[in-house]
Amino acid sequence: MKYNGKIITVMVVICAMFLSLAVYLTYFTIVDSGELIENKFNKRIREREESILRGTIFDSKGEILAYSAMDGNRQKRYYPFKERYAHVIGYNSVTYDKSGLENTFNDILVKADPFEDISGFFSMNKEMPKGADLYLTIDNSLTAIAEKRMRGKNGAVVALRPKTGEVLCMYSNPSFDPNEEALSKNFALLTKSENAPFLGRAAQGLYPPGSTFKIITAAAAIEEGVAENIIDEGSVVIDGYPVENYNGKKLGEIDITKGFAASSNVMFASYGVKIGEKRLRAVAERFGIGERLDFDIRTSKSLFNYENRMGQTDLAAVGIGQGKLLVTPLNMALVASAIANDGVIMKPYIVDKALYSGGRQAYVSKPDVWKTAVSEAVAAMIENMMVECVNTGTGTGAQINGVTVAGKTGTAENEESDKTHAWFVCYAPAEDPEIAICVMQEYAGVTGSNCAPIARELIKYYLGK
Amino acid sequence: MKNDNYIVRPLICILAVALLGGVLISINTGAVNPDTTMLLGGMCLTLAVVYALLRFFPLGDHYIFMITSMLGVIGVIMLLRLQTGHGQKQVIWFSVGAGLFLVTSLVYRFVKHWNKLNKLYVAGGIMLFMATALFGYSSGGAKSWLRLGGFSFQPSELVKILFILTLAGVFTNEYKKPMENDHKIKTFYNTKLGRNCAATFVAYLFLLFLLLQRDWGTAVLFFAVYIAFMAVYGEDKRFLILNGVAAVFVSIIGIKFMSHIQVRIATWLRPFDDIAGKGYQITQSLFAIGEGGFTGRGIGAGSPYYIPEVHSDFIFSAICEEMGILGGLAVIMLYFVLVYRAFKISLSTNNDFNKAVAMGIGVMLGVQTFIIIGGVIKFIPLTGITLPFISYGGSSMVTTFLALGILQGISARRREIEDEI
């Protein structure tokens, strides 16, 4: 009996070991497990998805853009428009995982109505439950035009409704066929291609904005009260850095509207210097440059890429949209929509709503303000300049009979000296804007681009003219 | 028959679990498997027979077999669900084990002088280890398996019991009065220090064999049993301190110089760093447990087959996936009650040797359960040892039943003594 006390001590130690197991297991389940099981090495995720027929994706008019059907005993994803939505809807592949909306809205696409689930449990009819369907803001016919007109050109087209932020069209070229067979057949080739077909240029491509940035410089100049008339000699030297107009054209004495419409580099470079770093950066941020955008698909952040203090030449370069500025076409469409919507940028969205197969709502988007870029008064003044630009300036290619179009062209110099990127941002009708557009073509040169005519065609279709 | 409630009710519970398990497997896998039904029936029949024997003959403790059969039934259900063939063999092993359990309890009870056979135990242990070293083969990183006839078994499982009997004998045998012509060693052995040294020598000898086999899990288990004996019977703090220093020293050597150990520690601390390689097994185990949540996905409705070795070392993860951690906690509690039972028998017996043996068995069962469950839930580094009565495997099942048979024999003897009084 003399050892009983010590035996009890040993027993207590063993008890503590058991207790620690129970506590840790409970802790793991409550705290760690939720996040842990989302890991893609957890094969149960695919398994669960396979047991629910993936939801269909519709455009704003009810046309089917993606759907799933059974192929033998496993389901298969079909994209009837192939290349058209490869960067927006993306793909859902066993081998290559998921991209685009298929990725970000995966949880909703594979989620059956929890209420229907219960009724299904009791019914004898064991039909495969269906995930929620997505209804996009995208207009398929509009995108078809963009696809057709961008053929052979690398670049992007973005169109949205300034009043709500609904994305009407988002297209990037070159693209690829996201259907499973085509994807696995071409994957190796696509990843190697110099044209980077997997890059969704509309939301992720980063380019110098060129003269389209003058919208932002103009806003800052007006706010700072430095938007005075100048005498444009065709070129000017700022701190040893020569700035020239396109083809060295001399514009003479001009006011800001004239300078904007004719895209005077002399004027906006000097404005950039006068505005100064702090104010220019602040205004650019209000237009979303350098700001993170929480969007339905992955986006790149536009960059105002100066870390050290900017010199005068830097300010002059940024004033005309060159220097270390990089923006996405989506961001530039938002810049246009800011002017269209009295200075307010609505948060863009692609997915309008998601409905379970029984009609119950699984998800819904509500228009929401993203940023207030400028005051209503400043927006009105810039609108004037943009209308002038299309009427008499560099943007005449976008003129439409009976519709006032407000726009701004851009030619952005890049690492290849002779091949500039071509830009056109615009919205219409100026009086009551329904659509804001950004068209961008890579390395198109001035003569090779047709950005303004593409925007014109999109507006004509959308407004039914 | 009012007094029989305490034995009949648990039996009904166990039968209900077996029945429900069988029904759920059939529903969730979408087919009634006649093999499954028959095997579960056979299992229940075994249980009923052993129960009847325990009930109508004075064979000792009733609880040990009750707890064991619940664990066994859970294990068989899980194995039947994973692979019918494994379940089938497990039912056979369980029945063999249960028979051996009864036989062992009787043999242990009626054969006296178990405490006089120390030399035999040590010799047997060494022989088994030598045989493994010479004729054994590796499985899962440790060269610890021996093939005999058509069967494979792990000799170290059997050595566990010999080890406990040895330590119990060393510490509880009476000291003999020194004689004139006694050898020095014999004189030394009959002192307290001598006994401690003898126990330490045997323990370290066995540990050396286990480390040569690279069976780290079992080595840790042996060390824990040895430390428990030293803590209770050693009465010498120096040994505990020296052992502590030795353990730290060996750990440091292992962590610094042995890649095998480094990998285990790394996969324990950061399993997701090499999720496709060395961390694969443990992360798959964690996915299974995490997906199970509190209530589990249902027996037959989960996907435990993604975990490599799920039927042996990782069966606890499969239980957690399909029965939830509530099921897992129930299993932990069953082991706890079983271990408690061993300690209870140890505390209430008057025979010093039997007291030590019962404690040793309790420590062994408790630590083994802790090591493997702690390993698969990533509480401690993973070392592959089996979960007694649940993991698929004959040698573990049979030897654990053997240990419990001894415990049962001790409990019956205790009753005899009580009856005499």
HADDOCK unambig.tbl for C-alpha pairs under 7 A between the chains (distance, minus, plus):
assign (segid A and resid 3 and name CA) (segid B and resid 232 and name CA) 6.60 0.50 0.50
assign (segid A and resid 4 and name CA) (segid B and resid 347 and name CA) 5.92 0.50 0.50
assign (segid A and resid 6 and name CA) (segid B and resid 232 and name CA) 5.30 0.50 0.50
assign (segid A and resid 7 and name CA) (segid B and resid 232 and name CA) 6.29 0.50 0.50
assign (segid A and resid 10 and name CA) (segid B and resid 228 and name CA) 6.68 0.50 0.50
assign (segid A and resid 11 and name CA) (segid B and resid 343 and name CA) 6.86 0.50 0.50
assign (segid A and resid 14 and name CA) (segid B and resid 366 and name CA) 6.35 0.50 0.50
assign (segid A and resid 17 and name CA) (segid B and resid 370 and name CA) 6.75 0.50 0.50
assign (segid A and resid 18 and name CA) (segid B and resid 336 and name CA) 6.81 0.50 0.50
assign (segid A and resid 18 and name CA) (segid B and resid 370 and name CA) 6.70 0.50 0.50
assign (segid A and resid 21 and name CA) (segid B and resid 374 and name CA) 6.33 0.50 0.50
assign (segid A and resid 22 and name CA) (segid B and resid 329 and name CA) 6.17 0.50 0.50
assign (segid A and resid 24 and name CA) (segid B and resid 379 and name CA) 6.99 0.50 0.50
assign (segid A and resid 25 and name CA) (segid B and resid 377 and name CA) 6.95 0.50 0.50
assign (segid A and resid 29 and name CA) (segid B and resid 290 and name CA) 6.02 0.50 0.50
assign (segid A and resid 29 and name CA) (segid B and resid 293 and name CA) 6.01 0.50 0.50
assign (segid A and resid 33 and name CA) (segid B and resid 290 and name CA) 4.68 0.50 0.50
assign (segid A and resid 34 and name CA) (segid B and resid 290 and name CA) 6.96 0.50 0.50
assign (segid A and resid 37 and name CA) (segid B and resid 287 and name CA) 5.33 0.50 0.50
assign (segid A and resid 37 and name CA) (segid B and resid 290 and name CA) 6.21 0.50 0.50
assign (segid A and resid 37 and name CA) (segid B and resid 291 and name CA) 6.64 0.50 0.50
assign (segid A and resid 42 and name CA) (segid B and resid 284 and name CA) 6.92 0.50 0.50
assign (segid A and resid 42 and name CA) (segid B and resid 287 and name CA) 6.16 0.50 0.50
